[in-house]
């Protein structure tokens, strides 16, 4: 697979990342079964064998079970740790943590960041995270406090590089100003059905500051590729049908699927978007790689954008 350098760092990874959110379709570790564990292992190995070298995790994915399963699989494969980049995220706290009265929230406090990182390291069974992200913006963020916590983790050798997820350009700039080192990625939702980062300044900032945008849900949760009919009772159903039909028509020119064309649309952008593939189906994981070999024209890219917008450009 092609490679990409993350931001202003020395981390070189596969052009596509593999996201471990869906390796379990569960909410807590207590729901892990031998069958589910075997399925998670198959998905992780399929990605690794297909050339994915960035694996995206988070402490909240299946209540930590995703990190545990990934760490276990990694230890079973000789040389895997040395050949991959491990990314994890923190700051989402579920309702009831640490007591029954606590609401669902985001937490960028120093103690919670440090504690979350330690938990991820233990579950993964590693001494260092290659990339550590703040999962969703904490509206009570104190930039100096966050920068101090990240600096402490870096100085202790527990994290190599840092980034953020779901940050607006102003939130990113605010935290970056306080950090003594570059934040190298911003993980945001971008796909043909959620393309606001094109116009809200996110991708402009990534280009200007040499930040890698990582695209979560690059296939809009499967809505761009699923075979079942679009639900006509849902708002925007005609637009989704139009996008899928355009992807299919353009795909015939390249001998490519809707999935591969939708990913190629993201890969075309000069900001160097890194799509995060979240399927747990080994066939889909392998098939996604072909998108890195496609090079659609500028005209095709804009045709897809205009179809996705549902109106002509101004």
ABEGO torsion letter per residue (X at the ends): XBBBBBEABABBBBABBBBAAAABBBABAAABBAAAAAAAAAAAAAAAAAGBABBBBBAABGGGAAAAAAAAAAAABBGAAAABBBBBBBGBBBBGOABAABBBBBBABAAAAAAAAAAAAAAAGBABBABBBBABBBAABBAAAAAAAAAAAAAAGABABBBBBGBBAAAAAAAAAABABBBABBBBBBBAABAAAAAAGAAAAAAAAGBBBBBBGAAGGGAAABABBBBAABBGAAAAAAAAAAAAAAAAAAGBBAAAAAAAAAAABAAGBBBBBABABAAAAAAAAAAAABBBBAAAAAAAAAAAAGBBBX
